[in-house]
């Protein structure tokens, strides 16, 4: 959060979030609150006052909203982030399912791109861990970057056969590195 203050409301993933979104998706809620709004705000699992310099992390699959405090501009940036907590990974893998609010689901192509990015990052992390275990230098990192660039070029050019072949080679290389 760069500037201003806001109150952040986050609801539990699943039924609580779906209920909130069914009632208030894309609604602007501001004081004075009516009884229905007061009740839904009180049902939030977490409520936090966020100020300048604060960093906060929550799953975008949870219903969430912010309420600006005061007259000053409140400026915050949001970033997609999936950590390695098993519950968070499970929620991420369920993206696009009925467990997520229909109007908040990514387009299939965007979701596939995001999943590809996650796989690439996990592969890079595993490669880095293997290098650290073996005491290798990071000089080989350029191989990872050039492999990613080539895969992205193939995908953007619509060359799925090369992509599949490269993925097969990458899997073979990963297996060899671990073995």
C-alpha angles and dihedrals in degrees: 000000000000104000141009131008132278139173112237119208120192126181128203117272115257126023095005092053093044091051092051093047093047090055103035111019108147091357120137111226118193138155134313089055122206120224094266092051092046091051094050093047091050089053093063114121092217132022121183138173108229120200139177111306094017119135120201133180129200137146114271086216087072116084106252140169139174131219118204115233119216129347098293121104113261114210123190133161123216125209131187109243133169116188126196097258105128093229092052092047089050092052090048093051089052091058110134094025128115088264087077125066107263097228090053098053118115121240110269093246092050091048091050090049090051092049090049089052091051091050091049091050093048090049090051091048092051091047091050091049091050091050091049091049090051094042092242124158123250090242091103090062089093088066089059092048094048090046090053093046091050091049091049090049091050092049094047089049090050094243099148095161092059089045092053092045092049091047089052090051091047090052090049090049092047091050091049092049092051094041 
